[in-house]
């Protein structure tokens, strides 16, 4: 079964970084965001060179249990593996717009934001969540950053507390008809005629991981760069075959090093990680 190490290996072994030149069925992709997501799909499924639509779809069906919904997370789920969120940014250091979905350390099947089809696509309760952030300039993928949610975002309850306090605060306003919602809340009948409703949506964003982890990164101008930060315990859980494959890669400007990052729940403690980098100079 595939994993982030296999995906990195597949990306390094192909040299095509124009995301709209990849095939989606018989059609050339015209949407850059769709192109990035398709790039990630191909990376994990090792289908970069597969132009036969049916063979590609069959491989996707073998690899993935969920291929996403535009309005509901996640974008991808690997069978018995990670959930993947794909984010496209407009400049190298842009923050990530998460809209109504707060940053997640893991993906829970109990989340109100996922669909029933996603919840029931396989037998699961919680999945590790991998953020895949791509910076694209003029259809060329310039950087790709992989980071696991449990070293990037705080635990779920941190964000849920904020949501609950906002909702409870609104309920305390006199003469307000508050309704429960998948969003932060809804206030009904706010005017004398009772014809106006107020939807209260969260517009979450999180800092770019290049800023968050700048203390372990060596940023320089390159044609393309791939960075992955993986908890050491997660790295060691991958099959030995996958670890050997990537550790034996012999290409220029590729490295795997041991490092430490701040615990997102308690910055006073440090967590062991593997830092993987690949650059095209």
C-alpha positions as CSV (number, residue, x, y, z in Angstrom):
1,X,0.0,0.0,0.0
2,X,1.2,3.5,-0.7
3,X,2.3,6.2,1.7
4,X,4.1,9.5,1.8
5,X,7.6,7.9,1.3
6,X,6.4,6.2,-1.9
7,X,4.9,9.4,-3.1
8,X,8.1,11.4,-2.5
9,X,10.0,8.7,-4.4
10,X,7.6,8.8,-7.3
11,X,7.8,12.7,-7.5
12,X,11.6,12.7,-7.5
13,X,11.8,10.0,-10.2
14,X,9.7,12.1,-12.6
15,X,10.6,15.5,-13.8
16,X,7.2,16.9,-14.9
17,X,6.1,19.8,-12.7
18,X,3.6,21.5,-15.0
19,X,0.4,20.6,-13.2
20,X,-1.9,21.4,-16.1
21,X,-0.1,19.0,-18.5
22,X,-1.1,16.0,-16.5
23,X,-4.1,14.1,-17.8
24,X,-7.5,13.8,-16.2
25,X,-9.2,11.2,-18.2
26,X,-9.0,12.2,-21.8
27,X,-8.9,15.9,-21.1
28,X,-6.1,18.2,-20.4
29,X,-6.6,19.9,-17.0
30,X,-7.4,23.6,-17.3
31,X,-7.8,24.4,-13.6
32,X,-4.6,24.8,-11.7
33,X,-6.2,23.8,-8.3
34,X,-7.5,20.6,-9.9
35,X,-4.1,20.0,-11.5
36,X,-2.4,20.1,-8.1
37,X,-4.8,17.7,-6.6
38,X,-4.3,15.4,-9.6
39,X,-0.6,15.7,-9.2
40,X,-0.9,14.5,-5.6
41,X,-3.2,11.6,-6.6
42,X,-0.7,10.5,-9.2
43,X,2.2,10.8,-6.8
44,X,0.7,8.4,-4.3
45,X,-0.7,6.0,-7.0
46,X,2.5,6.1,-9.1
47,X,0.5,6.9,-12.2
48,X,2.4,9.9,-13.6
49,X,3.0,8.2,-16.9
50,X,-0.3,6.4,-17.2
51,X,-2.4,7.9,-19.9
52,X,-5.0,5.1,-20.2
53,X,-8.0,6.4,-18.3
54,X,-9.4,3.1,-17.2
55,X,-6.1,1.8,-15.9
56,X,-5.5,5.0,-14.0
57,X,-9.0,4.8,-12.5
58,X,-8.5,1.2,-11.5
59,X,-5.2,2.1,-9.7
60,X,-7.0,5.0,-7.9
61,X,-9.7,2.5,-6.9
62,X,-7.1,0.2,-5.4
63,X,-5.2,2.9,-3.6
64,X,-8.0,5.3,-2.3
65,X,-11.1,4.8,-0.3
66,X,-12.2,8.4,-0.9
67,X,-11.5,10.9,-3.7
68,X,-13.0,13.9,-2.1
69,X,-15.8,16.4,-2.5
70,X,-15.2,20.0,-3.4
71,X,-17.1,21.3,-0.3
72,X,-16.2,18.7,2.3
73,X,-12.8,17.5,3.7
74,X,-10.6,15.6,3.1
75,X,-9.5,15.7,-0.5
76,X,-8.2,12.1,-0.5
77,X,-8.1,9.1,1.8
78,X,-5.7,6.2,1.3
79,X,-7.2,2.8,2.2
80,X,-6.0,1.9,5.7
81,X,-3.7,4.9,5.5
82,X,-3.6,8.7,5.8
83,X,-6.2,11.3,4.9
84,X,-4.8,14.1,2.7
85,X,-5.7,17.7,2.4
86,X,-4.4,19.5,-0.7
87,X,-3.9,23.3,-0.5
88,X,-2.9,25.6,-3.4
89,X,-1.2,28.9,-2.5
90,X,-0.6,31.9,-4.7
91,X,2.8,32.9,-3.3
92,X,5.6,30.9,-1.5
93,X,4.7,32.3,2.0
94,X,0.9,32.7,1.8
95,X,-1.1,31.6,4.7
96,X,-3.5,28.7,4.1
97,X,-7.2,29.5,3.8
98,X,-9.2,26.7,5.5
99,X,-12.5,28.5,5.4
100,X,-15.1,26.8,7.7
101,X,-12.8,24.0,8.7
102,X,-10.4,24.7,11.5
103,X,-6.9,23.2,11.4
104,X,-6.9,19.5,12.3
105,X,-4.3,17.4,14.0
106,X,-6.1,14.3,12.7
107,X,-9.3,13.5,10.8
108,X,-12.1,12.1,12.9
109,X,-15.0,10.1,11.4
110,X,-17.3,11.9,13.9
111,X,-16.6,15.3,12.3
112,X,-19.7,17.1,11.2
113,X,-17.9,18.5,8.2
114,X,-17.4,15.2,6.4
115,X,-20.1,13.4,4.4
116,X,-21.7,10.1,5.2
117,X,-20.1,8.6,2.1
118,X,-16.7,9.5,3.4
119,X,-17.6,8.3,6.9
120,X,-18.6,4.9,5.6
121,X,-16.1,4.4,2.8
122,X,-14.1,2.2,5.0
123,X,-14.0,1.0,8.6
124,X,-12.3,3.9,10.4
125,X,-12.5,6.2,13.4
126,X,-9.5,8.4,13.1
127,X,-6.8,9.0,10.5
128,X,-3.5,10.8,10.4
129,X,-4.0,13.9,8.4
130,X,-1.3,15.0,5.9
131,X,-1.4,18.6,4.6
132,X,0.0,18.9,1.0
133,X,0.7,22.5,0.1
134,X,1.6,23.5,-3.4
135,X,2.9,26.8,-4.6
136,X,2.2,27.2,-8.3
137,X,3.5,30.0,-10.6
138,X,2.3,30.2,-14.2
139,X,1.2,26.5,-14.1
140,X,4.6,25.3,-12.8
141,X,4.7,23.7,-9.4
142,X,7.5,25.6,-7.6
143,X,7.3,24.0,-4.2
144,X,5.5,21.2,-2.4
145,X,5.3,20.9,1.3
146,X,4.1,17.9,3.2
147,X,3.4,18.1,6.9
148,X,1.4,16.0,9.3
149,X,-1.4,17.7,11.2
150,X,-0.3,16.4,14.6
151,X,2.9,18.5,14.4
152,X,1.2,21.4,12.7
153,X,-2.1,22.0,14.4
154,X,-3.2,21.8,18.1
155,X,-5.6,19.2,19.4
156,X,-9.2,19.4,18.3
157,X,-10.5,20.7,21.6
158,X,-8.5,23.9,21.3
159,X,-10.5,25.0,18.3
160,X,-13.8,23.5,19.5
161,X,-13.6,25.7,22.7
162,X,-13.4,28.8,20.5
163,X,-16.4,27.7,18.5
164,X,-18.4,26.9,21.6
165,X,-17.6,30.2,23.2
166,X,-18.7,32.1,20.1
167,X,-22.0,30.2,20.0
168,X,-22.7,30.6,23.8
169,X,-21.9,34.3,23.5
170,X,-24.5,34.8,20.8
171,X,-27.1,32.9,22.8
172,X,-26.7,35.4,25.6
173,X,-27.9,38.3,23.4
174,X,-31.4,39.2,24.5
175,X,-34.3,38.4,22.1
176,X,-32.1,36.4,19.7
177,X,-33.4,33.2,18.1
178,X,-30.3,31.0,17.9
179,X,-30.3,27.8,15.8
180,X,-27.7,25.1,15.8
181,X,-25.7,24.8,12.6
182,X,-22.7,23.0,11.1
183,X,-21.2,26.5,10.9
184,X,-20.6,28.6,14.0
185,X,-24.3,29.2,14.3
186,X,-27.4,30.8,12.8
187,X,-29.6,33.6,14.1
188,X,-33.1,33.5,12.8
189,X,-35.8,36.2,12.5
190,X,-33.5,39.1,13.4
191,X,-35.9,41.8,12.1
192,X,-39.5,42.7,13.2
193,X,-41.0,40.9,10.2
194,X,-39.0,37.8,10.9
195,X,-37.7,37.5,7.3
196,X,-34.0,38.0,7.9
197,X,-31.6,35.3,9.1
198,X,-27.9,35.6,9.9
199,X,-25.4,32.8,9.1
200,X,-22.3,32.9,11.2
201,X,-19.4,31.2,9.4
202,X,-15.8,30.7,10.6
203,X,-13.1,31.7,8.1
204,X,-10.1,29.9,9.5
205,X,-6.6,30.2,8.3
206,X,-3.2,28.9,9.4
207,X,0.3,30.2,8.8
208,X,2.3,28.7,5.9
209,X,4.5,25.8,7.2
210,X,7.5,27.6,5.8
211,X,6.9,30.2,8.4
212,X,5.9,27.8,11.2
213,X,9.0,25.7,10.7
214,X,11.5,28.3,9.6
215,X,13.8,27.4,12.4
216,X,14.6,24.1,10.8
217,X,14.4,25.0,7.2
218,X,17.1,26.4,4.8
219,X,15.1,28.6,2.4
220,X,16.8,29.5,-0.9
221,X,15.8,30.3,-4.4
222,X,15.5,27.1,-6.5
223,X,13.5,26.0,-9.5
224,X,11.6,23.4,-7.4
225,X,11.7,22.2,-3.9
226,X,10.0,19.4,-2.0
227,X,9.9,19.4,1.8
228,X,8.3,16.8,4.1
229,X,8.2,16.9,7.9
230,X,7.2,13.6,9.3
231,X,7.0,12.6,13.0
232,X,9.8,10.0,13.6
233,X,7.3,7.5,15.1
234,X,5.2,7.8,12.0
235,X,8.2,7.4,9.7
236,X,9.2,4.3,11.5
237,X,5.7,2.8,11.2
238,X,6.0,2.7,7.4
239,X,7.0,-0.6,5.8
240,X,10.7,-1.3,5.7
241,X,10.6,-1.6,1.9
242,X,9.4,2.0,1.7
243,X,12.0,3.3,4.1
244,X,14.8,1.5,2.3
245,X,13.6,2.8,-1.1
246,X,13.8,6.4,-0.1
247,X,16.9,6.1,2.1
248,X,18.8,4.6,-0.8
249,X,17.8,7.3,-3.3
250,X,21.0,8.6,-4.9
251,X,20.1,12.0,-6.5
252,X,21.5,15.5,-6.1
253,X,20.2,17.8,-3.5
254,X,18.2,15.1,-1.7
255,X,18.5,14.6,2.1
256,X,16.8,12.9,5.1
257,X,17.8,14.4,8.5
258,X,16.7,14.0,12.1
259,X,15.3,17.2,13.6
260,X,13.0,18.4,16.3
261,X,9.9,20.7,16.1
262,X,7.8,22.5,18.7
263,X,4.8,20.5,20.1
264,X,1.8,22.5,18.8
265,X,0.0,21.8,22.1
266,X,3.0,22.8,24.3
267,X,5.8,24.6,22.6
268,X,8.0,24.0,25.7
269,X,8.5,20.4,24.5
270,X,10.1,19.3,21.3
271,X,9.0,16.4,19.0
272,X,11.3,14.2,17.0
273,X,10.8,14.4,13.2
274,X,12.4,13.4,9.9
275,X,13.0,16.3,7.6
276,X,13.1,15.3,4.0
277,X,14.1,17.8,1.3
278,X,14.7,17.6,-2.4
279,X,15.6,20.6,-4.6
280,X,16.0,21.3,-8.3
281,X,18.6,24.1,-8.5
